[in-house]
């Protein structure tokens, strides 16, 4: 039997809610796209109810917390009606510009959803670990490999010994040379990619700090293994035609880490940035 979506579940239970819960349900049904970026206080105020009622509402519909409700809404809004990444796309008669708009919508929604999954303390811990690192090793396979390569390029510009290879056997000796205070960044949306997990464990054994850019899934091996977790929203299905929205969320976190680090070390590397730029201009002539 197909599981009801969160919005369908709320609609079906509308008559069973208490008056306070009904206010919350009505507001969510009418403003679902706004709720993922709200706090319990903001939702209760907008719905004309109390924060305690929001908590009770979540339990009434079988959701453990308001955070879990927001994640469910994010997934539903991102991949339900505007789903562009499964095989059903070939059944739709969309013009190229329509598909462009859908891609833009889904990518934008996925990036905005990251604000509900990223933990401020984990981000601060990641920034501190990277600031203290001498070497940073990035690794991802498949669609995540391009994100890892982008990260490697960016942090090389900041003066780090930054390395990435898509080849597992090349990664092994690189990981073997990691030391305490070095950082290994594992990029895997599922958190279950065997090659990424094995290198992460090996890097940890060398004393490196393991940062995982992965889906918010406490049951995944990589989530459990990582010292620091930078969590992605669950915005794609397993059966998809390519990594799209998930890759955008990975790149968004990587760009944020890059900007945070540049903010910390920028004065040290500014001269090198100018030198690199001048050399690029010279080579264009």
ABEGO torsion letter per residue (X at the ends): XBBBBAAAAAAAAAAABBAAAAAAAAAAAAAAAAAAABBAAAAAAAAGBBAAAAAAAAAAAGBABAAAAAAAAAAAAAABAABAABAAAAABBBBAAAAAAAAAAAAAAAAAAAAAABBAAAAAAAAAAAAABABBBBBBBEAAAAAAAAAAAAAAAAGBBBBBBABAAAAAAAAAABBBGBBBBBBBAAGABAAAAAAAAAAAAAGBBBBBBBBBBAABAAAAABABBBBBBBABBABBAEBBAAAAAAAAAAAAAAAAAAAAAAAAAAAAAAAAAAAAAAAAX
